[in-house]
Amino acid sequence: MKKLVFVCIFLGFVTQAFAQISEKQLMGTWKYTVMTDQGPLTGVLNFDEKEGKIAGEVVSSEGQSWNMDSLELREENIVYFEIVPEAETFVSTLKFEGDAFEGMTGPSHTQFTVTGERLKE
């Protein structure tokens, strides 16, 4: 009996360790903060479905917006996308855990730390 309980608990932990974020879990609005040399930049990430595929948009607190290109859900809850503000490609790689995320973003020559959380509706 003890072995059965141990196996059930172990399988529960293993299942959580290999769980992937789904498109449905990603949908919605997420607040972000990017820490730059000039101070923090803030805004929101909007994820929704367009034409049967996941789509996203970055909206800065100043009201600028960019569509996410090459948006992918990768292994280990990683979300990858690119945006092109001012003719320079910024690459973002974010790791989502529950209602929060952290990662890196920026052009190829400089990367900045980014953190965020889901906005409750």
Disulfide bonds with the S-S distance in Angstrom:
none
